[in-house]
Amino acid sequence: MLDLLSDILTRLSLRGSLYFRTSFTEPWGVRVPAYRDVARFHFAHRGEAMVRVAGQTTPVILAQGDLVIIPHGAAHILSCRHTGPDEALPLDDVLSRSGFAGSGTLVWGGEDSPRDTQLICGHFALAEGSRHLLFDRLPPLIHIRGYGEEAGPWLEATLKIIGAEAGGARLGGDLIALKMSEAIFAQAIRAFIEQAPRGGTGVAGFADPQLGRALAAFHREPASDWSVAALAREAGLSRTGFAERFASLLGVTPMAYVTAWRMQIAREALSVRGLSVAEAAEISGYASESAFSRVFKKEIGASPASFRLNGGERREAA
């Protein structure tokens, strides 16, 4: 399962960034704006916070040791229990008023409590326009309670190290915290997939043992000559049974999934690696450059040549 997830996260160019560590004292409240193509996270190193995500009616209490991930970068409010949503200040205002210079600890709040709330806050950016079924199906918010204890001693220790390193004075501290947070992000997504209800359309199909074998085989060799029958053999199912199960659990046909992922490979090849259209066609499984171009134009909205020329920006009409 993790190999499949690793391939997806790597191919989508997931890159982490720690944007602040906090020392918030009551009363306090921060309004974080929406941001495209990012997944935000907040880890409660000490104390607690309320998290209100736009469009969600119920706030989440982030207790000490909890981790919250906002996969789609939705606007949200972080606050203490005594601060209402209308009282929270925009993040830019808090940064300006606090004199935060972009490194170290963001210190903000009142003087009602001698004990502060320490959050480690950051985001993971996806390459612009990158898409995958797995990310599309994630909920607006993933709350992992007592995550360190549940996942084992190594993760609990990792969370403590992140809290100690992020924004600290020791050399390399932020980089250490960032790389560890990337591992925790992958672990959190994996845990969410494995705990997803069985039987419904969503992310549960990625944890299905038989579908998982077929998906892993495809992701290992995406340029191979894949068909529904070939994928079904990997899964150990009949062609019809596999196709029905795949569509039922993932909500798309097997070949629609294959095509969508091949186009992500092609996007990366053209815009990041600078490969030619012919080379992009080959590594994404197309023997014919013209056939590749037709599919790419339909899926991405621009011809491969134009997409490559414009550095990955779609400037043609679909």
Secondary structure as GFF3:
##gff-version 3
##sequence-region A 1 318
A	DSSP	alpha_helix	2	11	.	.	.	ID=ss1
A	DSSP	beta_strand	15	25	.	.	.	ID=ss2
A	DSSP	beta_strand	29	32	.	.	.	ID=ss3
A	DSSP	beta_strand	38	46	.	.	.	ID=ss4
A	DSSP	beta_strand	49	53	.	.	.	ID=ss5
A	DSSP	beta_strand	60	62	.	.	.	ID=ss6
A	DSSP	beta_strand	67	70	.	.	.	ID=ss7
A	DSSP	beta_strand	76	79	.	.	.	ID=ss8
A	DSSP	three_ten_helix	85	87	.	.	.	ID=ss9
A	DSSP	beta_strand	89	90	.	.	.	ID=ss10
A	DSSP	alpha_helix	91	98	.	.	.	ID=ss11
A	DSSP	beta_strand	105	109	.	.	.	ID=ss12
A	DSSP	beta_strand	118	125	.	.	.	ID=ss13
A	DSSP	alpha_helix	133	136	.	.	.	ID=ss14
A	DSSP	beta_strand	142	144	.	.	.	ID=ss15
A	DSSP	alpha_helix	147	151	.	.	.	ID=ss16
A	DSSP	alpha_helix	153	165	.	.	.	ID=ss17
A	DSSP	alpha_helix	173	195	.	.	.	ID=ss18
A	DSSP	three_ten_helix	204	207	.	.	.	ID=ss19
A	DSSP	alpha_helix	209	220	.	.	.	ID=ss20
A	DSSP	alpha_helix	228	235	.	.	.	ID=ss21
A	DSSP	alpha_helix	239	250	.	.	.	ID=ss22
A	DSSP	alpha_helix	254	271	.	.	.	ID=ss23
A	DSSP	alpha_helix	277	283	.	.	.	ID=ss24
A	DSSP	alpha_helix	289	300	.	.	.	ID=ss25
A	DSSP	alpha_helix	304	309	.	.	.	ID=ss26
###
